[in-house]
Amino acid sequence: MSIPHLLVHDKQDNVGVVVVEGLTAGTKMLCVVTEDNSDFTLRVNDDVPIGHKVALSDLKDGDTAIKYGQDIGRIVASVTKGSHVHTHNLKTKRW
């Protein structure tokens, strides 16, 4: 059994969370959906720190980021599938 690189909490999520240290661009990640323990693979485009997010699909400016099946903010710069999602391209909708 392989150790997952990325966790996705809900089937509706369009971002997942990196759960390993030292994830480097080009890595073929094992991604596990905790809702039903299913898995899939995805190649990461960037070096992404543990705890940061990765896009599961292409997201454009104005799209809503979904994590835990919940709205966690608005995409403010287009992100391609497999790319790093963080404060440089995701902002809260609270202010």
TORPA-4810 file (N, C-alpha, C, O; in nm, 3 decimals):
<nodes>
NODE_1_0.084_-0.119_0.000_0.000_0.000_0.000_0.088_0.125_0.000_0.183_0.135_0.078_M
NODE_2_0.058_0.218_-0.086_0.133_0.342_-0.095_0.076_0.447_0.000_-0.042_0.443_0.036_S
NODE_3_0.160_0.538_0.039_0.118_0.649_0.125_0.065_0.760_0.037_0.131_0.798_-0.060_I
NODE_4_-0.053_0.814_0.067_-0.107_0.922_-0.017_-0.026_1.050_-0.005_0.033_1.080_0.099_P
NODE_5_-0.023_1.124_-0.115_0.039_1.257_-0.120_-0.064_1.367_-0.095_-0.031_1.474_-0.044_H
NODE_6_-0.189_1.338_-0.132_-0.294_1.439_-0.131_-0.423_1.378_-0.077_-0.460_1.267_-0.113_L
NODE_7_-0.491_1.453_0.011_-0.621_1.409_0.060_-0.730_1.501_0.006_-0.716_1.623_0.004_L
NODE_8_-0.838_1.439_-0.038_-0.958_1.509_-0.083_-1.068_1.461_0.012_-1.087_1.341_0.029_V
NODE_9_-1.139_1.553_0.072_-1.233_1.516_0.177_-1.371_1.480_0.127_-1.439_1.397_0.187_H
NODE_10_-1.414_1.541_0.018_-1.550_1.526_-0.031_-1.546_1.514_-0.183_-1.464_1.579_-0.247_D
NODE_11_-1.632_1.433_-0.240_-1.634_1.414_-0.386_-1.660_1.544_-0.461_-1.623_1.556_-0.577_K
NODE_12_-1.723_1.643_-0.396_-1.750_1.773_-0.460_-1.629_1.865_-0.461_-1.629_1.966_-0.532_Q
NODE_13_-1.525_1.834_-0.384_-1.408_1.922_-0.372_-1.339_1.941_-0.507_-1.332_1.849_-0.589_D
NODE_14_-1.289_2.063_-0.528_-1.208_2.088_-0.647_-1.064_2.123_-0.610_-0.984_2.159_-0.697_N
NODE_15_-1.031_2.112_-0.481_-0.893_2.123_-0.432_-0.870_2.011_-0.331_-0.962_1.968_-0.262_V
NODE_16_-0.746_1.967_-0.322_-0.706_1.868_-0.223_-0.590_1.923_-0.143_-0.529_2.022_-0.181_G
NODE_17_-0.558_1.858_-0.031_-0.454_1.906_0.061_-0.334_1.813_0.058_-0.347_1.691_0.071_V
NODE_18_-0.215_1.873_0.040_-0.090_1.798_0.042_-0.062_1.750_0.184_-0.069_1.828_0.278_V
NODE_19_-0.030_1.621_0.198_-0.009_1.563_0.331_0.130_1.501_0.347_0.152_1.420_0.437_V
NODE_20_0.224_1.539_0.260_0.362_1.492_0.271_0.457_1.611_0.261_0.425_1.711_0.197_V
NODE_21_0.571_1.599_0.324_0.676_1.700_0.314_0.749_1.684_0.182_0.764_1.572_0.132_E
NODE_22_0.794_1.794_0.126_0.885_1.789_0.010_0.822_1.745_-0.120_0.890_1.684_-0.203_G
NODE_23_0.694_1.774_-0.143_0.630_1.739_-0.269_0.686_1.827_-0.381_0.679_1.950_-0.374_L
NODE_24_0.742_1.765_-0.482_0.809_1.840_-0.588_0.733_1.830_-0.720_0.663_1.732_-0.747_T
NODE_25_0.748_1.935_-0.801_0.684_1.942_-0.932_0.715_1.816_-1.012_0.827_1.767_-1.012_A
NODE_26_0.613_1.766_-1.080_0.628_1.648_-1.164_0.595_1.517_-1.095_0.586_1.414_-1.161_G
NODE_27_0.577_1.520_-0.963_0.544_1.398_-0.890_0.405_1.349_-0.928_0.310_1.428_-0.932_T
NODE_28_0.394_1.221_-0.956_0.263_1.159_-0.978_0.209_1.124_-0.839_0.257_1.031_-0.775_K
NODE_29_0.109_1.201_-0.794_0.058_1.188_-0.659_-0.049_1.079_-0.649_-0.129_1.060_-0.740_M
NODE_30_-0.047_1.008_-0.538_-0.159_0.923_-0.501_-0.254_1.012_-0.421_-0.214_1.069_-0.319_L
NODE_31_-0.377_1.025_-0.467_-0.478_1.110_-0.405_-0.589_1.020_-0.350_-0.641_0.935_-0.422_C
NODE_32_-0.625_1.040_-0.223_-0.728_0.959_-0.160_-0.846_1.048_-0.122_-0.829_1.155_-0.063_V
NODE_33_-0.966_1.002_-0.157_-1.090_1.070_-0.122_-1.138_1.008_0.009_-1.180_0.892_0.011_V
NODE_34_-1.133_1.083_0.117_-1.165_1.028_0.248_-1.314_0.996_0.264_-1.351_0.912_0.346_T
NODE_35_-1.399_1.061_0.186_-1.544_1.037_0.194_-1.578_0.889_0.169_-1.665_0.833_0.234_E
NODE_36_-1.507_0.827_0.072_-1.539_0.688_0.037_-1.415_0.600_0.022_-1.424_0.485_-0.022_D
NODE_37_-1.298_0.654_0.058_-1.171_0.582_0.052_-1.132_0.542_-0.091_-1.054_0.449_-0.109_N
NODE_38_-1.187_0.612_-0.191_-1.145_0.588_-0.329_-1.013_0.662_-0.352_-0.971_0.743_-0.269_S
NODE_39_-0.948_0.634_-0.463_-0.823_0.704_-0.493_-0.810_0.728_-0.643_-0.880_0.668_-0.724_D
NODE_40_-0.719_0.818_-0.676_-0.686_0.849_-0.814_-0.544_0.906_-0.815_-0.489_0.936_-0.709_F
NODE_41_-0.486_0.923_-0.932_-0.354_0.984_-0.942_-0.365_1.117_-1.015_-0.454_1.138_-1.097_T
NODE_42_-0.272_1.205_-0.983_-0.265_1.337_-1.042_-0.120_1.383_-1.038_-0.054_1.369_-0.935_L
NODE_43_-0.071_1.438_-1.148_0.065_1.491_-1.150_0.063_1.636_-1.103_-0.015_1.717_-1.153_R
NODE_44_0.149_1.668_-1.006_0.155_1.803_-0.951_0.248_1.888_-1.039_0.354_1.841_-1.082_V
NODE_45_0.208_2.012_-1.066_0.283_2.100_-1.155_0.390_2.183_-1.084_0.482_2.234_-1.148_N
NODE_46_0.378_2.198_-0.954_0.465_2.288_-0.877_0.516_2.216_-0.753_0.461_2.113_-0.713_D
NODE_47_0.622_2.270_-0.692_0.660_2.228_-0.557_0.551_2.284_-0.466_0.520_2.403_-0.472_D
NODE_48_0.493_2.199_-0.381_0.383_2.244_-0.294_0.413_2.200_-0.150_0.434_2.081_-0.125_V
NODE_49_0.415_2.295_-0.056_0.440_2.261_0.084_0.327_2.179_0.145_0.212_2.186_0.101_P
NODE_50_0.360_2.103_0.247_0.260_2.028_0.322_0.155_2.125_0.376_0.187_2.235_0.421_I
NODE_51_0.028_2.083_0.370_-0.081_2.165_0.420_-0.140_2.261_0.317_-0.247_2.318_0.340_G
NODE_52_-0.071_2.279_0.205_-0.123_2.367_0.100_-0.211_2.286_0.005_-0.213_2.163_0.011_H
NODE_53_-0.282_2.355_-0.082_-0.380_2.291_-0.168_-0.329_2.277_-0.313_-0.241_2.350_-0.357_K
NODE_54_-0.389_2.179_-0.383_-0.363_2.156_-0.525_-0.498_2.151_-0.596_-0.594_2.092_-0.546_V
NODE_55_-0.506_2.215_-0.713_-0.628_2.215_-0.793_-0.652_2.076_-0.854_-0.560_2.016_-0.910_A
NODE_56_-0.774_2.027_-0.842_-0.811_1.897_-0.899_-0.866_1.911_-1.041_-0.883_1.812_-1.111_L
NODE_57_-0.893_2.035_-1.082_-0.939_2.065_-1.217_-0.893_2.206_-1.249_-0.847_2.279_-1.161_S
NODE_58_-0.904_2.245_-1.375_-0.872_2.384_-1.411_-0.975_2.475_-1.344_-1.095_2.449_-1.348_D
NODE_59_-0.925_2.582_-1.281_-1.011_2.679_-1.213_-0.980_2.816_-1.271_-0.864_2.851_-1.289_L
NODE_60_-1.085_2.895_-1.299_-1.063_3.027_-1.356_-1.097_3.137_-1.256_-1.166_3.113_-1.156_K
NODE_61_-1.047_3.255_-1.283_-1.074_3.372_-1.199_-1.224_3.383_-1.175_-1.302_3.384_-1.271_D
NODE_62_-1.265_3.390_-1.049_-1.405_3.401_-1.012_-1.468_3.271_-0.967_-1.575_3.271_-0.906_G
NODE_63_-1.403_3.156_-0.998_-1.456_3.028_-0.953_-1.449_3.017_-0.802_-1.370_3.086_-0.737_D
NODE_64_-1.532_2.931_-0.746_-1.533_2.903_-0.603_-1.446_2.780_-0.576_-1.461_2.678_-0.642_T
NODE_65_-1.357_2.791_-0.479_-1.278_2.676_-0.434_-1.361_2.599_-0.333_-1.419_2.656_-0.241_A
NODE_66_-1.368_2.467_-0.352_-1.447_2.380_-0.264_-1.353_2.281_-0.194_-1.280_2.208_-0.260_I
NODE_67_-1.358_2.281_-0.060_-1.280_2.190_0.024_-1.373_2.146_0.137_-1.449_2.228_0.189_K
NODE_68_-1.368_2.019_0.176_-1.460_1.964_0.276_-1.605_1.977_0.230_-1.697_1.977_0.312_Y
NODE_69_-1.627_1.988_0.097_-1.761_2.008_0.044_-1.814_2.149_0.068_-1.932_2.175_0.047_G
NODE_70_-1.727_2.241_0.113_-1.767_2.377_0.150_-1.691_2.480_0.067_-1.579_2.456_0.022_Q
NODE_71_-1.753_2.594_0.048_-1.692_2.710_-0.017_-1.582_2.764_0.075_-1.610_2.805_0.187_D
NODE_72_-1.457_2.764_0.027_-1.348_2.818_0.109_-1.291_2.948_0.052_-1.197_3.004_0.109_I
NODE_73_-1.347_2.996_-0.059_-1.299_3.121_-0.115_-1.314_3.129_-0.265_-1.369_3.039_-0.330_G
NODE_74_-1.263_3.241_-0.319_-1.275_3.270_-0.462_-1.138_3.265_-0.528_-1.040_3.319_-0.476_R
NODE_75_-1.133_3.198_-0.641_-1.010_3.196_-0.721_-0.991_3.335_-0.782_-1.084_3.387_-0.844_I
NODE_76_-0.873_3.394_-0.765_-0.847_3.530_-0.816_-0.745_3.532_-0.929_-0.716_3.638_-0.984_V
NODE_77_-0.691_3.417_-0.964_-0.601_3.403_-1.079_-0.618_3.260_-1.128_-0.617_3.167_-1.048_A
NODE_78_-0.632_3.243_-1.257_-0.655_3.110_-1.313_-0.551_3.010_-1.266_-0.433_3.042_-1.251_S
NODE_79_-0.597_2.887_-1.242_-0.512_2.778_-1.191_-0.538_2.656_-1.278_-0.653_2.622_-1.305_V
NODE_80_-0.432_2.591_-1.322_-0.450_2.469_-1.400_-0.452_2.347_-1.309_-0.396_2.349_-1.199_T
NODE_81_-0.517_2.243_-1.356_-0.524_2.117_-1.283_-0.383_2.074_-1.243_-0.292_2.071_-1.326_K
NODE_82_-0.365_2.040_-1.115_-0.236_1.997_-1.063_-0.148_2.108_-1.009_-0.036_2.083_-0.965_G
NODE_83_-0.198_2.232_-1.012_-0.118_2.346_-0.966_-0.150_2.387_-0.822_-0.257_2.356_-0.769_S
NODE_84_-0.054_2.456_-0.762_-0.060_2.505_-0.625_-0.174_2.607_-0.609_-0.186_2.699_-0.690_H
NODE_85_-0.255_2.590_-0.507_-0.361_2.685_-0.473_-0.331_2.737_-0.333_-0.325_2.661_-0.237_V
NODE_86_-0.312_2.869_-0.324_-0.282_2.931_-0.194_-0.318_3.079_-0.204_-0.394_3.119_-0.292_H
NODE_87_-0.264_3.161_-0.116_-0.303_3.302_-0.107_-0.271_3.383_-0.232_-0.326_3.492_-0.251_T
NODE_88_-0.183_3.334_-0.319_-0.152_3.406_-0.442_-0.261_3.392_-0.547_-0.265_3.470_-0.642_H
NODE_89_-0.350_3.294_-0.533_-0.456_3.276_-0.632_-0.591_3.240_-0.569_-0.685_3.206_-0.641_N
NODE_90_-0.601_3.248_-0.437_-0.725_3.218_-0.365_-0.744_3.320_-0.253_-0.653_3.342_-0.173_L
NODE_91_-0.860_3.381_-0.249_-0.891_3.479_-0.144_-1.023_3.444_-0.078_-1.112_3.387_-0.141_K
NODE_92_-1.036_3.477_0.048_-1.161_3.457_0.119_-1.270_3.547_0.060_-1.240_3.651_0.002_T
NODE_93_-1.393_3.507_0.075_-1.506_3.589_0.033_-1.559_3.674_0.149_-1.654_3.750_0.134_K
NODE_94_-1.496_3.660_0.264_-1.545_3.731_0.384_-1.518_3.880_0.381_-1.592_3.956_0.443_R
NODE_95_-1.416_3.923_0.310_-1.387_4.067_0.299_-1.318_4.097_0.172_-1.285_4.212_0.145_W
</nodes>
